[in-house]
Amino acid sequence: MTSPARSTNALDAYWMPFTPNREFKRNPRMIARAEGMYYFDTKGRKILDGAAGLWCANAGHCRKPIADAIARAAAELDYAPGFQFGHPTAFEAAARIAALAPPGLDHVFFANSGSEAADTALKIALAWHRVRGEGSRIRMIGRERGYHGVGFGGMSVGGILNNRKMFGPAMLPGVDHIRTTYDREHQRFSKGEPEYGAHFADELERLVTLHDASTIAAVIVEPMAGSTGVVPPPKGYLKRLREICTKHGILLIFDEVITGFGRLGAAFAAERMDVIPDMITFAKGVTSGAVPMGGVIASRQIYETFVSDDPKRPDQVIELFHGYTYSGHPLATYAAIATLDLYRDEGLFERARKLEPHFEEAVHSLKGHPLVADIRNQGLAAAVDIEPRPGAPAARGFETMKALFFEEDMMLRVAGDTMAFSPPLIVSPDEIDRLVAGLRRALDRLT
Ligand SMILES: Cc1ncc(COP(=O)(O)O)c(C=O)c1O
């Protein structure tokens, strides 16, 4: 049914994602151009990017080697089918990504986003158990407050209320959740990994007792939960989760869509935290956000179970019935290689690690502000929880995000009443200080 009264607003046709459309179209926050650490609005106003766009522009914006690589791909090989055919750059990009992953994780399946990466990993987990003759392992375990994108799989294992409640009947059956690792009472204002909470991993044992290990395929967690507002894992938590998964033959998937490619000062959180999962999902930073790309890094053991030298299998039989038209798209694979070159040549992961102490001190200097309820940080990611306005959850966060954009010329990510920092890894100490000072002033005005 069409409405008889069509809007005359020029912005009307675009149904914006995860945005209050009505408010935006009254008061647009429009971005026209980007360079390095900065966005520019349509009037040329310079805006300091404290969010790497959406946790993705880790190398900074509009980096020339990446732009050149994309242009080269567009001129040289606009598209090549990924089913039954390949192109050299896809293989090279896979090898480069695998080389950054922890030992044993060395096969890369390409998708186009974090959501597709999560769904791909879940499907691989289900299929892997079936191929091994354990087809009863059909349950998947996520975690409260987890974010794994918006596909049916990722939404089901995800644990963010607003992303789930409208779609209840479409949740995958058999999914369960362990509790969040966040416990404000015991962790408030922790710097980095909190001391308290390793025992929250034991929840998985409880679910094994409830459902039986023979029904559980995989557990998926973000090593550091990002979208919910930067929740670093308690010390020892991930190791314990790994041990319980290994004990019960459950696959462990780390969703590293945010934590991958330097956000925590290492190629992957798995490396920094010294815990090796069975699969890693990635997206965002792999191309510094310049071209959509995502994927799954699977262990050799998983890959070889599918792609074994079974003499009885006819040549034409496909091992995994899964893939996307744009899996390994040339624009994305060229961009990924150029991005990984930049990370290596400019030492950006190491740079993030070196900046971490300064960043940590800077964001924690907001402790004591009357509106600040908690602060968390790890790597070059941090979150500041603002005291909600009574009766109006998320209002202060929303107002702060707008005040930062319009009055402080800077951008942070907002999630409810939480403001998240995740600047590009090229950020300078001075720019970190400016981001924190901008947030402080915006909060002062709200007090
Ligand atoms: C951990 C995690 N997984 C998956 C996703 C979904 O990625 P996309 O928006 O590219 O589908 C995100 C996005 O923020 C994420 O943070």
The ligand as an SDF file (V2000), in Angstrom:
LIG
                    3D

 16 16  0  0  0  0  0  0  0  0999 V2000
   31.6040   -8.3470   16.8270 C   0  0  0  0  0  0  0  0  0  0  0  0
   30.7770   -8.0190   15.6350 C   0  0  0  0  0  0  0  0  0  0  0  0
   30.3090   -9.0060   14.8640 N   0  0  0  0  0  0  0  0  0  0  0  0
   29.5750   -8.7690   13.7750 C   0  0  0  0  0  0  0  0  0  0  0  0
   29.2730   -7.4830   13.4040 C   0  0  0  0  0  0  0  0  0  0  0  0
   28.4240   -7.2350   12.2050 C   0  0  0  0  0  0  0  0  0  0  0  0
   29.1620   -6.6800   11.1850 O   0  0  0  0  0  0  0  0  0  0  0  0
   28.4380   -6.0380    9.9240 P   0  0  0  0  0  0  0  0  0  0  0  0
   27.7520   -4.7940   10.3970 O   0  0  0  0  0  0  0  0  0  0  0  0
   29.5760   -5.7800    8.9720 O   0  0  0  0  0  0  0  0  0  0  0  0
   27.4870   -7.0380    9.3900 O   0  0  0  0  0  0  0  0  0  0  0  0
   29.7620   -6.4140   14.1650 C   0  0  0  0  0  0  0  0  0  0  0  0
   29.4600   -5.0210   13.7970 C   0  0  0  0  0  0  0  0  0  0  0  0
   29.6980   -4.0900   14.5160 O   0  0  0  0  0  0  0  0  0  0  0  0
   30.5170   -6.6930   15.3130 C   0  0  0  0  0  0  0  0  0  0  0  0
   30.9770   -5.7100   16.0990 O   0  0  0  0  0  0  0  0  0  0  0  0
  1  2  1  0
  2  3  1  0
  2 15  2  0
  3  4  2  0
  4  5  1  0
  5  6  1  0
  5 12  2  0
  6  7  1  0
  7  8  1  0
  8  9  2  0
  8 10  1  0
  8 11  1  0
 12 13  1  0
 12 15  1  0
 13 14  2  0
 15 16  1  0
M  END
$$$$
